[in-house]
Amino acid sequence: MTTDLTGTYLTLEDGRPAVRFSRLYDHPLDRVWQFVTDPDELERWFPSRAEIELRHGGTVTFSGDPHMEDSTGRVLAVDPPRHLSFEWAGDELHFDLEQTGERSTRFTLTNVLDTHESAARNGAGWEVCLAALDARARGEETAAPHAGADAPWKELYAAYVAAGVPSGAPVPGLD
């Protein structure tokens, strides 16, 4: 059985490692912005609840992930409704939205990694989370995407490793 991977491992111009995902949603820009910034929407697909002060330097409060301690991050940049970036657990997350039609938006998530060894782990985790966002965008209700011992991320992780994506970082909740 083959596993389709939607993430790309890359090295940014400044030399930092990252994984990037892109989706096209049949929703206007403002609706996709809600998926990215509204705590109740984020809770349906993001690994934890995230409450964001939408201003440069604002605090992001992360809570509710059973595999990680509650924590805070900082907003690095915000340009509603097109861009949001913030710090999270040593990484940076960049959300870029581009209106591609009257009712369609390209969503791009770039996870700038603290260490290249987390690429396969994070890639697999984002696959699970973004599958939940994809379902949400289709109007389907899904359970929280937290990865546990039985979550589908293990097959995705193995596929990223087999594709040569750097690995070896500890997995919260398992290591």
For each residue, the residues with C-beta under 8 A, 3 or more apart:
1:
2: 159
3: 155 156 158 159
4:
5: 123 127 156 159 160 163
6: 21 22 23 127 130
7: 19 20 21 123 126 127 160
8: 19 20 21
9: 17 18 19 119 123 160 165 166
10: 17 18 19 20
11: 15 16 17 18
12: 15 16 17 18 112
13:
14:
15: 11 12
16: 11 12 112 113
17: 9 10 11 12 112 113 115 116 119 166
18: 9 10 11 12 110 111 112 113
19: 7 8 9 10 110 111 113 119 122 123 126 165
20: 7 8 10 108 109 110 111
21: 6 7 8 108 109 126 127 130
22: 6 106 107 108 109
23: 6 106 107 108 130 133 134 137
24: 100 104 105 106 107
25: 31 32 35 104 105 106 107 137
26: 103 104 137
27: 31 32 103 104 105 137
28: 31 32 99 102 103 105
29: 32 33 81 82 97 98 99 105
30: 33 34 81
31: 25 27 28 34 35 105
32: 25 27 28 29 35 36 81 97 105 107 137
33: 29 30 36 37 80 81 97
34: 30 31 37 38 41
35: 25 31 32 38 41 42 45 107 133 136 137
36: 32 33 41 42 84 95 97 107
37: 33 34 41 42 52 54 80 84
38: 34 35 41 42
39: 42 43 49 50 51 52
40: 43 44
41: 34 35 36 37 38 44 45 136
42: 35 36 37 38 39 45 46 49 50
43: 39 40 46 48 49 50 64 144
44: 40 41 132 133 136 142 144
45: 35 41 42 129 130 132 133 136 142 145
46: 42 43 49 50 129 145
47: 65 68 125 129 145 146 147
48: 43 62 63 64 65 68
49: 39 42 43 46 62 63 64
50: 39 42 43 46 60 61 62 88
51: 39 60 61 63
52: 37 39 58 60 75 84 86
53: 58 59 60 75
54: 37 58 75 78 80 84
55: 58 75 78
56: 75 76 77 78
57: 74 75
58: 52 53 54 55 74 75 78
59: 53 72 73 74 75
60: 50 51 52 53 72 73 74 75 86 87 88
61: 50 51 70 72
62: 48 49 50 65 68 70 71 72 73 88 89
63: 48 49 51 70
64: 43 48 49 70
65: 47 48 62 68 146 172
66: 146 148 173
67: 146 147 148 172 173
68: 47 48 62 65 71 89 172
69:
70: 61 62 63 64
71: 62 68 88 89
72: 59 60 61 62
73: 59 60 62 86 87 88 89
74: 57 58 59 60 86 87
75: 52 53 54 55 56 57 58 59 60 78 84 85 86
76: 56 85 86 87 92
77: 56 83 84 85
78: 54 55 56 58 75 83 84 85
79: 82 83 84
80: 33 37 54 84
81: 29 30 32 33 97
82: 29 79 96 97 98
83: 77 78 79 94 95 96 97
84: 36 37 52 54 75 77 78 79 80 94 95
85: 75 76 77 78 92 93 94 95
86: 52 60 73 74 75 76 92 93
87: 60 73 74 76 90 91 92
88: 50 60 62 71 73 91 92 93
89: 62 68 71 73 114
90: 87 114 115
91: 87 88 111 112 113 114 118 122
92: 76 85 86 87 88 111 112
93: 85 86 88 109 110 111 112
94: 83 84 85 108 109 110 111 112
95: 36 83 84 85 107 108 109
96: 82 83 107 108 110
97: 29 32 33 36 81 82 83 105 106 107 108
98: 29 82 105 106 108
99: 28 29 104 105
100: 24 104 105 106
101: 104
102: 28
103: 26 27 28
104: 24 25 26 27 99 100 101
105: 24 25 27 28 29 31 32 97 98 99 100
106: 22 23 24 25 97 98 100
107: 22 23 24 25 32 35 36 95 96 97
108: 20 21 22 23 94 95 96 97 98
109: 20 21 22 93 94 95 126 130
110: 18 19 20 93 94 96
111: 18 19 20 91 92 93 94 122 126
112: 12 16 17 18 91 92 93 94
113: 16 17 18 19 91 116 118 119 122
114: 89 90 91 118
115: 17 90 118 169
116: 17 113 119 166
117: 166 167 168 169
118: 91 113 114 115 121 122 166 169
119: 9 17 19 113 116 122 123 160 165 166 167
120: 123 124 157 160 161 165 166 167
121: 118 124 125 157 167 169 171
122: 19 91 111 113 118 119 125 126 169
123: 5 7 9 19 119 120 126 127 156 157 160 165
124: 120 121 127 128 147 153 154 156 157 159 160
125: 47 121 122 128 129 147 153
126: 7 19 21 109 111 122 123 129 130
127: 5 6 7 21 123 124 130 131 153 156
128: 124 125 131 132 145 147 151 152 153 156
129: 45 46 47 125 126 132 133 145
130: 6 21 23 45 109 126 127 133 134
131: 127 128 134 135 145
132: 44 45 128 129 135 136 142 144 145
133: 23 35 44 45 129 130 136 137
134: 23 130 131 137 138
135: 131 132 138 140 141 142
136: 35 41 44 45 132 133 139 140 141 142
137: 23 25 26 27 32 35 133 134
138: 134 135
139: 136
140: 135 136
141: 135 136
142: 44 45 132 135 136 145
143:
144: 43 44 132
145: 45 46 47 128 129 131 132 142 151
146: 47 65 66 67 151
147: 47 67 124 125 128 151 153 171 173
148: 66 67 151 173
149: 173 174
150:
151: 128 145 146 147 148 154
152: 128 155 156
153: 124 125 127 128 147 156 157
154: 124 151 157 158
155: 3 152 158 159
156: 3 5 123 124 127 128 152 153 159 160
157: 120 121 123 124 153 154 160 161 167
158: 3 154 155 161 162
159: 2 3 5 124 155 156 162 163
160: 5 7 9 119 120 123 124 156 157 163 165 167
161: 120 157 158 164 165 167
162: 158 159
163: 5 159 160
164: 161
165: 9 19 119 120 123 160 161
166: 9 17 116 117 118 119 120
167: 117 119 120 121 157 160 161
168: 117
169: 115 117 118 121 122
170: 174 175
171: 121 147 174 175
172: 65 67 68 175
173: 66 67 147 148 149
174: 149 170 171
175: 170 171 172
